[in-house]
Structure formats: structure tokens, C-alpha cells
């Protein structure tokens, strides 16, 4: 009968087989046989095996397609097929076992088939074809066993790879405690070479004598009893180095409950301990300076309070704040500021005794605890004053950072630690209060705390709160003092802020400007002054009350001048309100520029380039700016009113004014005299001034 190339599927169905076959898995068997009689005989042989589903095809190509599509569990193929040899179905990595059949007893064919990967080989006879179901069952059992062994090897390889890759020491020991396995991390930790024999090493040999004893007497009995034991132990490397670890010892039992072996996992915790110590350090010490921080300071301060109470030997707490340090950060950058803080911390430590403490509270604030000054309270105060003055002097020493010479000062508040003091928190608050009093008194000073200061601080805080409300509730008003020339013509005006308090009435700036400056509110209030003055100038020009050359003069505070956004804010307001830059004159004091003359000039020049002009306010009352006056980009200098008040009667004031006029003429600067309130003053100044300078006459326009 000619071969039929059509694939056929035969199966008796699971229900037709014996009842004990119903729960067996169904196997898909691909039969590749071009002889219809042989194919029919083999199909009949499988009819009693309900769990086998037989699919028959007669060609090699169709068999290949069916293997890809159906993934059979077993292939039974004839060697010789119409379009090729059945052995071509033997893959290097087979997906299922293959039984090869032939009608010829050629041993070489059998050998080659088996070498190519065949699971079995039969010579086709009535008997062998009838017994193919038994052969197939055996082959598939063997195949499953091979797969299980392969999976077990792969699982073992993966587990070994994991054990070898883990950074922890992993070790296995037998019941006698001898090591049978140790991973790469363990070898590295203990200094054991790759080829070194470990079978004669006991698990306890890895530890110090104390830990070895603990493992044998405590660890293993506990692991046997509870299944696991955990503790921190020290491993000893072959080179003698000690390795601190967190170790787990585990007992492993078989199905009968008998212990077969021990395993241990040990993690190197040296770096963890170092990290914990670092965290502990960071909790109590400042990272920038290495000084004790607020937490450590609190502990030491309470210890000092207890010591003084016990010994009745007085101590002192010094609260040190660097004056105008924010200006260094803003103008030169935080990296420079950090270097300054490190330098100051070193200077402080160098001038203190071993029993004293210097700590960094935060920012530019340092705390010094002077311990055991004297049992006599007055002598202790004298000693504290002496140390504080030395500290102030050492801070004032020139500080050179990146080829720049910086001159710093400090305000120091002192609270004495006596036998009757209760807690460090109050002492710190007292010293803080005294420090702020030193700043209010002009900075670069030291002040001892007194009860009076406490009430002053309360008033200060209340005033700060009132000023915050004043800005929100529009209690600030601007008054304008005219600027006149020698012909008494108004050519400009100076904007002066006043506080119209709802209860106190008009409050002069002398009573609140310093509070605005120290609290930082001056920046926001200063922006309001600039905006309001520019809007008023625009209104006057639009109403034709003043010509377009009218100049508005605005006072700029030190903190406002140092603000990084200062120039940007002014440019934005000029553009928004539509006021030409040439109509604006900014007044700065010597205090604004004394700390960093180069940075001040750079800031001023940036604004001058846009058309804004500058006046140097209160000229003659300071000393530092005189040497730099020729380099300052100012167009006017203002004679302080202290030289004008008595100019008609005081020849010294007349001489000072004449000198300033001569200096300004030489430098090409115009002069503005403050506080001209009388005609006699005006005439005398006019007579003393043959050049074209501007004089201010006291007259106020209410805004």
C-alpha cells in the first residue's frame, strides 16, 4: 500500500482504558512511520494505554512541523523515511526522548542513532512493535529521571553560585564540628587560600578562645535545642587579624529528626559598627568643625551645673556670635564661610583649658563653658571677663582665606554658673539675651546677663511682633524731605519712613529701625519703601508737580544692601513702575561698605551701570571709608547733621565742613548737607560753597 502523507491522530480516550489509568497524565506521542501496516500495528498496540495519545505522520518535514507545533512527550520514528532519515529528528538539546526503529539489523545504524541522542533503538518485528508501549513507558521514566537529575544539578549549581556570591561567610560543618564547606567570602574573610584543605579545621578554630568556648558551650547546645543561635562573635583570620561579625549557627535535621550537619552564617559588621559610631558621632558633634553640637552641649552643661552645685566652684557660659557673618556667606559664598567657621573653632579651642568646652550651636554661634573659675563669685566674674576679652581679641585677628584678608568681630554674652542655678537651658537663654544686648550696644562687645536684660528681650520680641503687624496693616508711612539747590529750588526728595502706631502715634525711625535690621524684617520693609517711593515719584511727575529730572533719594540698610536679590529687586521695580533709573539715588552708610569694600563696589557698580546713583550718608562720622572714598562709585557725599546743627557758632564744625567741601571738589563729588533748618545755616553753607553743590532744607511733604 502506498504511503499516506497525511498525519492522523489515534487515541482510545482515557475513559476506555483501565480504571487505574484515569489519574495518570496523558502523554502525546508522535509516530513517524511511512509504512501503513507498521503504523497500524503500533497504533493497535497503544489502544490499551488510554493515557497515551498517538499522532502519526509519514514524512520527515511534516514531523518537524508537528514537533514545533505540538511539543510531543515522545517521538517514535523509522530511520528511513520518504524525504530523509528519521535520525535528523535527534536534536543536540532534545525536548523529549526519541525511539528509533528500522527494518534492518544493522548494528552501525543502531550505534550511530544512540550516539546521536536516541533514547532507544529497536529492529521492527511483530513482537518489538507490539511491545512498544512498554518500551515507551521505560524510556519516559528514564527521561524523567534524567530531567530530575539535570534540574537537581542546576538547582545545586544555582545554590552554590548564590552561596559563593553572597558577601557573608557561609560555612558547613559535620556533627563533629569539622568544616566541610566554606564559601569564597568566608575564605577571603579568614585568609584561607583557594587550594587550602579545610577538612581538618573545626568551626571553633575560626574564633578567639573566648568565642570558641562560647560556641561550644552555648552556641551549639542552643542550636541543637532551638534550631538556631545568634550572637556577635570575633573571627580570627590566619594572619591574626580579628573580624567582628554577627553570626548565626543553625542545626539541620533529616526527615527522622536527627541532626545531620551544622551551618553558620557570619556577616562582617566592622563597617556597620563604624557607621553606627559615625551616626553616634553626628548626633553629638558638628561635622564642619568637629566641635560638640547642641545635644552634646546640653549634656555637658548639665554636668557643669551639677559640678558647680556640688563643689560651689563657679563656672561661666559664653554665647559667642560672629558679627555680620551672613555678609561673608552672601558675598563670598558658603565654602568661604565654612573655612572661616573652621578657623574660628580652632582659635577658640587653642585659648581654652582642657576642662573647658567649646561647642558650635549652629550657624555662626559658638558656646564656651568655662569650668571651675573660682569659688568666689566676684573673682569668677573677673576671670570670665578676662577669658571673654581674650576670645574677642583672637577672633578679631586677621583671617586670611583664599588670599583675602577678613576682619571679624564677635558679640559675646555671658551668664555665670553659680551654686544656685537649676538648669542649663536657662543659662543658655541668659547668655543668648546678653549676647543680643552686646549687639544692640554696637557689636564687638561683651555683656554679662542681668535681670534687666530679660525684660528688655521681652520688649524686643513684642516690638518685633508689632512691626510685623505694622507692615501687614499699612501702619508705615513715607514722609519726603525736599532736596533744594542754592536757589531754593526743589530738585529732589529723600524718602523717610515713619510708623503711625495705632496707640502711640507717629514713631520715629530711631526707635524701630535697629529692630527691623536685627530681626531681618528690614529687607521686606525696605522693598516696600522703594516701591512706595517710586510710585509717589511717578505720581508727582504725572501731575506736573515736578520735572522729569527730579531725583528720589532712598536709604538702604546694611542687611538690605547685602541681600543677594537686592539689585534684581530694584531693577524689577523700576521696570514695573516705569521710573527711569537716573531718577533714583540710593543712600548707603559707611557701615554698609566697611566690611568688604571690594564686594560693595561691585554691587554698587552693577546698579550704577543701569543709571542709578549713590550717595555716601553720614559722611565724617566714621573713619574706615575715608581711605577708600576715591575708589567708591558715589556721586554725592552727605555731611552729617551733627556738623550742621551748630555750624553758625562752632568754628570746628565750620572747618570740618570746609574740609569736606574741598575734598569733594577735588574728587568731583557733590555735597548734600543734612539738617539745614535755619536760614542762617543755609546762608553760611552757601557762602562756604562757591562750587555747585546741593543743600538740604528741612521741609516735609506728607505722603
C-alpha positions in Angstrom: 0.0 0.0 0.0 1.4 3.4 -0.9 2.4 5.7 1.9 -0.2 8.3 3.0 1.5 11.6 3.8 -1.5 12.8 5.9 -1.0 12.9 9.7 -3.5 11.0 11.7 -4.3 11.1 15.4 -5.5 8.0 17.2 -6.4 7.6 20.8 -8.8 5.4 22.6 -9.7 8.1 25.2 -8.9 8.0 28.8 -12.2 6.5 29.8 -11.7 3.4 27.6 -8.6 2.3 29.5 -8.3 0.5 32.8 -9.6 2.4 35.8 -6.2 2.8 37.3 -5.1 4.7 34.2 -7.6 7.5 34.8 -5.4 9.5 37.1 -2.2 9.1 35.0 -1.0 12.1 32.9 -1.8 12.0 29.2 1.3 11.7 27.0 1.5 13.0 23.4 3.4 10.6 21.3 4.5 11.4 17.7 4.8 8.3 15.5 6.8 8.9 12.2 6.2 5.8 10.1 5.8 5.7 6.3 4.7 2.0 6.3 0.9 2.0 6.8 0.9 -1.6 8.1 3.6 -0.9 10.7 1.8 2.3 11.7 -1.5 0.4 12.1 0.2 -2.3 14.2 1.8 0.2 16.5 -1.4 2.2 16.9 -3.2 -1.0 17.9 -0.5 -1.8 20.4 -1.2 1.6 22.2 -5.0 1.2 22.2 -5.0 -0.3 25.7 -2.9 2.6 27.0 -5.6 5.3 27.5 -3.1 7.8 28.8 -1.2 7.8 25.5 -2.4 10.0 22.7 -0.7 8.9 19.4 -0.3 11.2 16.4 1.0 9.6 13.2 2.8 11.2 10.2 4.7 9.6 7.3 7.2 12.3 6.3 10.2 14.0 7.9 9.2 17.5 7.1 5.7 17.1 8.5 7.2 15.6 11.6 9.5 18.6 12.1 6.5 20.9 11.8 4.5 18.9 14.3 7.3 18.9 16.8 7.5 22.6 16.7 3.7 23.0 17.0 2.8 20.2 19.4 5.9 19.6 21.6 5.4 15.9 22.0 6.4 13.9 25.0 7.9 11.1 23.0 9.0 10.6 19.3 9.0 7.1 17.7 10.5 7.3 14.2 11.5 5.0 11.5 15.1 5.5 10.3 14.3 5.6 6.6 11.6 8.0 5.5 10.5 9.1 2.0 12.0 12.5 2.3 15.0 11.8 4.6 16.3 9.9 7.6 14.5 9.9 10.9 17.7 10.4 12.8 17.5 14.0 11.7 14.9 14.5 14.3 17.5 13.8 17.0 18.4 17.3 18.4 21.5 18.3 20.3 19.3 19.5 23.0 16.2 17.3 22.7 12.8 18.4 24.1 11.7 14.8 24.5 13.2 11.3 24.2 13.2 9.6 20.7 12.9 5.9 19.9 14.5 4.9 16.6 13.1 2.0 14.5 14.5 0.2 11.5 13.6 -2.9 9.5 17.3 -3.9 9.1 19.6 -5.4 11.7 22.4 -3.1 11.1 24.4 -2.5 14.3 26.1 0.6 12.9 22.8 2.2 12.4 21.9 1.5 16.0 25.2 2.7 17.2 25.0 5.9 15.2 21.4 6.5 16.4 22.4 6.1 20.0 25.4 8.3 19.6 23.2 11.0 18.0 20.9 11.0 21.1 18.3 8.3 20.6 16.8 7.1 23.9 16.4 3.6 22.5 16.7 1.6 19.3 14.5 -1.4 18.0 14.5 -3.6 15.0 10.9 -3.7 13.7 9.3 -7.1 14.3 5.8 -8.1 15.3 7.0 -8.6 18.8 9.0 -5.4 19.2 6.3 -3.2 17.7 3.7 -4.8 19.9 5.8 -4.2 23.0 6.5 -0.5 22.1 4.1 0.7 24.9 6.3 -1.0 27.5 9.4 0.4 25.8 7.9 3.9 25.6 7.0 3.8 29.4 10.5 2.7 30.3 12.1 5.4 28.1 9.9 8.1 29.5 10.7 7.0 33.1 14.4 7.2 32.3 13.8 10.6 30.6 12.1 11.9 33.7 14.9 10.7 35.9 17.4 12.4 33.6 15.4 15.6 33.7 15.1 15.4 37.5 18.9 14.8 37.8 19.5 17.7 35.5 17.2 20.0 37.5 18.9 18.9 40.7 22.3 19.7 39.3 21.1 23.1 38.0 19.5 23.8 41.4 22.7 22.8 43.1 24.7 25.0 40.8 22.4 27.9 41.4 22.5 27.5 45.2 26.3 27.1 45.0 26.5 30.3 42.9 24.4 32.1 45.5 26.5 30.9 48.3 29.7 31.8 46.6 28.4 35.3 45.6 27.0 36.3 49.0 29.2 38.8 50.9 28.6 36.9 54.1 30.7 34.0 55.4 28.8 30.7 54.9 30.2 27.5 56.4 29.0 23.9 56.8 30.3 21.6 59.5 29.6 18.0 60.3 28.4 16.7 63.7 32.0 16.6 65.0 32.3 20.3 64.1 34.8 19.8 61.2 34.3 22.2 58.3 33.1 20.5 55.1 32.4 23.7 53.1 33.2 27.4 53.2 32.3 29.9 50.6 34.6 32.5 48.9 33.6 35.3 51.2 34.5 33.1 54.2 37.8 32.2 52.7 38.5 35.9 52.0 37.5 37.0 55.5 39.6 34.3 57.2 42.6 34.5 54.7 42.2 30.9 53.5 43.6 30.2 50.0 41.6 28.6 47.3 43.6 25.4 47.3 44.0 25.0 51.1 42.4 22.0 52.7 39.6 22.9 55.2 38.5 19.4 56.2 40.8 19.3 59.2 39.6 22.7 60.5 37.0 22.8 63.3 34.3 25.5 63.2 35.5 26.7 66.7 39.1 27.1 65.3 37.9 30.2 63.5 37.2 32.1 66.7 39.1 33.6 69.6 39.5 31.3 72.6 36.7 33.1 74.4 34.3 32.9 71.5 35.2 29.3 70.7 34.3 28.3 74.2 31.1 30.3 73.9 30.1 28.5 70.7 30.9 25.0 72.1 29.3 25.5 75.5 26.4 27.8 74.5 26.0 28.1 70.7 25.9 24.5 69.6 23.7 23.3 72.5 21.3 26.1 71.9 21.2 25.4 68.1 20.6 21.7 68.8 17.8 22.6 71.2 16.2 25.5 69.5 17.4 25.1 65.9 19.3 28.4 65.8 21.7 30.5 67.8 22.7 34.1 67.1 25.3 36.4 68.7 28.2 38.7 67.9 31.5 36.9 67.6 35.0 37.6 66.6 36.6 35.5 63.8 40.3 35.1 63.7 42.0 35.3 60.2 45.0 33.2 59.6 47.1 36.4 59.7 45.8 37.1 63.2 43.5 39.9 62.3 40.2 40.0 64.2 36.9 40.3 62.3 33.8 41.3 64.3 30.8 39.5 62.9 27.1 38.9 63.5 27.0 35.1 63.5 24.1 32.7 63.1 24.6 28.9 63.9 21.9 26.6 62.6 21.3 22.8 63.1 19.9 20.9 60.2 17.8 17.7 60.7 16.7 14.9 58.4 13.2 13.6 58.0 13.7 11.4 61.1 14.5 14.4 63.2 18.2 13.5 63.6 20.8 16.3 63.2 22.9 15.8 60.0 25.1 18.9 60.0 25.5 22.5 61.1 25.7 25.6 59.1 26.8 29.1 60.1 26.4 32.5 58.5 28.6 35.3 59.7 28.3 38.9 58.5 31.3 41.3 58.8 29.9 44.2 60.9 33.0 46.2 61.2 31.7 48.7 58.7 28.3 48.6 60.3 29.9 49.4 63.7 31.8 52.2 62.1 28.6 53.5 60.6 26.9 53.3 63.9 29.8 55.1 65.6 29.5 57.7 62.8 25.8 58.1 63.4 26.5 58.4 67.1 29.2 61.0 66.4 26.9 63.0 64.2 24.3 63.0 66.9 26.6 64.8 69.3 29.3 66.5 67.2 29.3 69.1 64.5 30.5 67.8 61.1 32.1 71.0 59.9 34.2 71.9 63.0 34.3 68.7 64.9 33.1 70.6 68.0 30.3 69.3 70.3 26.9 70.2 68.9 23.7 71.3 70.7 23.0 67.8 72.0 26.4 67.2 73.5 26.5 70.8 74.8 23.2 70.2 76.7 24.8 67.1 78.4 28.0 68.9 79.3 26.2 72.0 80.5 24.0 69.9 82.9 27.2 68.2 84.1 28.7 71.6 84.8 25.7 72.8 86.6 25.8 69.7 88.8 29.5 70.1 89.4 29.1 73.8 90.4 26.3 72.8 92.8 28.4 70.1 94.3 31.8 71.9 94.6 30.4 75.5 94.8 33.2 76.5 92.4 31.7 78.9 89.9 31.7 78.5 86.1 30.6 80.6 83.2 28.7 80.2 79.9 29.8 82.3 77.0 27.5 82.8 74.0 29.6 83.9 71.0 28.1 85.2 67.8 30.2 86.4 64.9 29.2 89.9 63.8 27.9 90.3 60.2 28.9 86.7 59.3 26.0 86.5 57.0 27.6 89.1 54.8 30.6 86.8 54.3 28.3 83.9 53.3 26.3 86.1 50.9 29.2 88.0 49.3 31.9 85.3 49.2 29.9 82.1 49.3 29.3 79.4 51.9 32.5 77.5 51.2 34.5 80.6 52.4 32.1 80.9 55.3 32.7 77.3 56.3 36.5 77.9 56.2 36.0 80.9 58.5 34.0 78.9 60.9 36.6 76.2 61.0 39.3 78.8 61.6 37.3 80.4 64.4 36.7 77.0 66.1 40.4 76.2 66.1 41.2 79.6 67.6 38.6 79.1 70.3 40.0 75.6 71.2 43.5 77.0 71.3 42.6 79.5 74.0 40.8 77.2 76.4 41.8 74.8 79.1 41.3 71.0 79.0 38.3 71.1 81.4 36.6 73.8 79.3 34.1 73.1 76.5 33.7 74.9 73.2 30.7 73.9 71.1 29.0 75.1 67.9 25.4 75.8 68.5 24.7 76.3 64.8 25.4 78.9 62.1 27.9 81.4 63.4 27.1 80.8 67.1 29.6 79.2 69.5 29.2 78.3 73.1 32.1 78.1 75.6 31.7 76.6 79.1 34.4 77.8 81.5 34.7 75.3 84.3 36.0 75.8 87.8 36.7 79.5 87.6 36.7 80.4 91.3 34.7 79.7 94.5 34.5 83.5 94.9 31.7 84.8 92.7 33.3 88.2 92.1 36.6 86.6 91.2 34.9 84.2 88.9 33.2 87.1 87.1 36.6 88.8 86.7 38.1 85.6 85.3 35.2 85.1 82.9 35.6 88.7 81.7 39.3 88.2 81.1 38.8 85.0 79.1 36.0 86.6 77.1 38.2 89.5 76.2 40.9 87.2 75.0 38.4 85.3 72.9 37.2 88.6 71.4 40.8 89.6 70.6 41.7 86.2 69.0 38.6 86.4 66.8 39.5 89.9 65.8 42.9 88.8 64.5 43.2 88.9 60.7 41.8 85.9 59.0 43.2 85.1 55.6 41.0 82.9 53.3 41.9 82.4 49.6 44.3 85.4 49.5 41.6 87.6 51.1 42.1 89.2 54.4 39.0 89.2 56.5 38.4 91.1 59.7 35.8 89.7 62.0 34.4 90.7 65.4 32.2 88.9 67.9 29.5 89.8 70.3 29.7 87.8 73.5 27.0 87.3 76.1 28.0 85.8 79.5 25.9 84.1 82.1 27.6 83.0 85.3 27.1 79.4 86.6 26.6 79.6 90.4 25.7 77.0 93.0 22.0 78.1 92.9 21.5 77.6 89.2 18.9 74.9 88.4 19.3 74.0 84.7 21.5 74.6 81.7 18.5 75.7 79.5 18.0 78.9 81.5 21.8 79.6 81.5 21.9 79.3 77.7 18.9 81.6 77.4 20.5 84.2 79.7 23.8 84.1 77.7 21.8 84.5 74.5 20.0 87.5 75.9 23.3 89.1 77.0 24.8 88.4 73.5 21.9 90.3 71.8 22.4 93.1 74.2 26.0 93.3 73.1 24.9 93.5 69.5 22.4 96.3 70.3 25.2 98.2 72.0 27.2 98.3 68.8 28.7 94.8 68.4 32.2 93.6 69.1 31.4 93.8 72.8 30.7 91.5 75.7 27.9 91.8 78.1 27.0 89.9 81.4 23.4 88.9 81.8 21.3 90.9 84.3 17.7 90.6 85.2 17.0 93.9 83.5 18.0 92.3 80.2 15.2 89.8 80.5 12.6 92.4 80.4 14.5 94.2 77.5 14.3 91.0 75.5 10.6 90.6 76.2 10.1 94.2 75.0 12.2 93.5 71.9 10.2 90.4 70.9 6.9 92.4 71.4 8.3 95.2 69.3 9.2 92.7 66.5 5.7 91.3 66.5 4.2 94.8 66.4 6.4 95.6 63.4 5.2 92.5 61.6 1.7 93.7 62.1 2.6 97.2 61.1 3.7 96.1 57.6 0.6 93.9 57.1 -1.8 96.6 58.4 -0.2 99.5 56.4 0.9 101.4 59.5 4.1 102.5 57.9 4.1 105.9 56.1 6.6 107.7 54.0 7.5 111.4 54.5 9.5 113.3 52.0 12.3 115.7 52.9 13.0 118.1 50.0 16.4 118.5 48.4 17.0 122.1 47.3 19.7 123.8 45.4 21.3 127.2 46.2 18.4 128.9 44.6 16.0 127.2 47.0 14.5 125.2 44.1 13.3 121.7 44.9 15.4 119.3 42.8 14.7 116.1 44.7 13.4 114.5 47.9 14.5 111.9 50.4 12.0 109.2 51.5 11.8 108.9 55.2 9.8 106.1 56.9 7.6 106.7 59.9 5.5 104.3 61.9 2.0 105.5 62.7 1.3 103.3 65.7 -2.5 103.0 66.4 -1.8 103.8 70.1 1.5 105.6 70.3 1.0 107.8 67.3 4.0 108.6 65.0 7.1 106.6 66.0 10.4 107.9 64.7 12.7 105.5 62.8 15.4 105.7 65.6 13.1 103.6 67.8 12.4 100.8 65.4 14.9 100.6 62.5 17.5 98.7 64.6 14.9 96.1 65.5 13.9 95.7 61.8 17.6 95.3 61.0 18.4 92.7 63.7 15.2 90.7 63.1 15.7 90.6 59.3 12.4 92.4 58.6 14.3 95.3 57.1 14.6 93.6 53.8 10.8 93.3 53.3 10.2 96.7 54.8 13.0 98.2 52.6 11.3 96.7 49.5 8.1 98.4 50.5 9.9 101.7 50.9 11.4 101.5 47.5 8.2 100.6 45.8 6.2 103.3 47.6 8.7 106.0 46.9 8.9 105.1 43.2 5.1 105.1 42.8 5.0 108.6 44.5 7.7 109.9 42.2 5.7 108.7 39.2 2.6 110.4 40.5 4.3 113.7 41.1 5.8 113.8 37.6 2.4 112.8 36.1 0.7 115.7 38.0 3.4 118.1 36.7 4.4 119.0 40.2 8.0 118.1 39.5 10.0 117.9 36.3 11.4 114.7 34.8 14.9 115.3 36.4 13.5 115.1 39.9 15.6 112.7 42.0 14.2 110.5 44.7 16.7 109.5 47.4 16.1 106.2 49.3 18.1 105.0 52.3 19.4 101.4 52.1 20.1 99.4 55.3 23.2 97.2 55.6 21.3 94.0 55.5 19.2 95.1 52.6 22.3 96.2 50.7 23.9 92.7 51.3 20.8 90.8 50.2 21.6 88.7 47.1 18.3 89.8 45.4 18.8 93.5 46.1 19.9 94.6 42.6 17.4 92.3 40.9 14.5 93.6 43.0 15.3 97.3 42.3 15.6 96.6 38.5 12.3 94.8 38.6 10.5 97.6 40.5 11.9 100.3 38.1 10.7 98.4 35.1 7.3 97.6 36.7 6.6 101.2 38.0 8.2 102.8 34.9 10.7 105.1 36.7 13.9 105.9 34.9 17.0 104.7 36.8 18.6 108.2 36.6 15.9 109.5 38.9 16.9 107.2 41.7 19.7 107.9 44.3 20.5 105.2 46.8 22.0 106.3 50.1 24.4 104.0 51.9 26.3 104.5 55.1 29.9 103.8 55.8 28.7 100.8 57.8 27.3 99.2 54.6 30.7 99.1 52.9 33.3 98.8 55.6 33.3 95.0 55.9 34.1 94.2 52.3 34.9 97.2 50.2 35.6 95.3 47.0 32.2 93.5 47.1 30.4 96.7 48.0 32.0 98.5 45.0 31.0 95.6 42.7 27.4 95.7 44.0 27.2 99.5 43.6 28.7 99.4 40.1 26.1 96.9 38.9 23.4 99.4 39.7 25.3 102.4 38.5 25.7 100.8 35.1 21.9 100.9 34.9 21.7 104.6 35.7 21.2 104.6 39.4 23.4 106.9 41.5 24.7 106.5 45.1 25.3 108.9 48.0 27.5 108.2 51.0 25.4 109.0 54.0 26.6 110.4 57.4 30.0 111.2 56.0 32.5 112.3 58.5 31.1 110.3 61.4 33.2 107.2 60.6 36.8 106.6 59.7 37.2 103.5 57.6 35.7 104.7 54.4 37.8 107.9 54.1 40.8 105.9 52.7 38.5 104.2 50.1 36.5 107.3 49.2 38.4 107.9 46.0 37.5 104.4 44.8 33.9 104.4 45.8 31.5 104.9 42.8 29.4 107.6 44.6 28.2 110.8 43.1 27.3 112.6 46.4 28.5 112.7 49.9 26.2 113.8 52.7 27.5 115.9 55.6 26.1 114.6 58.8 23.7 117.0 60.5 26.0 116.9 63.6 28.3 119.3 61.7 25.4 121.5 60.6 23.4 121.9 63.9 26.0 124.4 65.4 27.8 125.5 62.3 26.9 129.1 62.9 28.7 129.2 66.2 31.2 126.3 66.2 34.4 127.1 64.2 35.3 123.5 64.4 32.2 122.5 62.5 32.9 125.2 60.0 36.4 123.9 59.5 35.2 120.3 59.1 32.6 121.4 56.5 35.1 123.4 54.6 37.5 120.4 54.6 34.7 118.1 53.3 33.8 120.7 50.6 37.4 120.9 49.5 37.8 117.1 49.4 34.6 116.7 47.5 35.5 119.3 45.0 38.9 117.6 44.4 37.1 114.3 43.9 34.4 115.7 41.7 31.6 114.9 44.1 28.6 116.9 45.0 27.8 117.6 48.7 24.4 117.4 50.4 24.1 119.0 53.9 21.7 117.3 56.3 19.5 119.1 58.8 19.6 122.6 57.4 16.7 124.1 59.3 17.6 127.8 59.6 18.2 130.5 57.1 21.5 131.4 58.8 22.7 127.8 58.3 21.7 127.9 54.7 23.5 131.3 54.0 26.6 130.2 55.8 26.8 127.0 53.8 26.1 128.8 50.6 28.8 131.3 51.4 31.3 128.5 52.2 30.4 126.8 48.9 31.5 128.6 45.7 31.1 125.3 43.7 27.8 123.8 42.6 26.7 121.7 45.5 23.2 120.8 46.8 21.9 121.7 50.2 19.0 120.2 52.0 16.4 122.4 53.7 14.2 120.7 56.3 10.7 120.6 55.0 8.3 117.6 55.0 5.7 116.7 52.4 3.2 114.2 53.8 2.6 111.1 51.6 
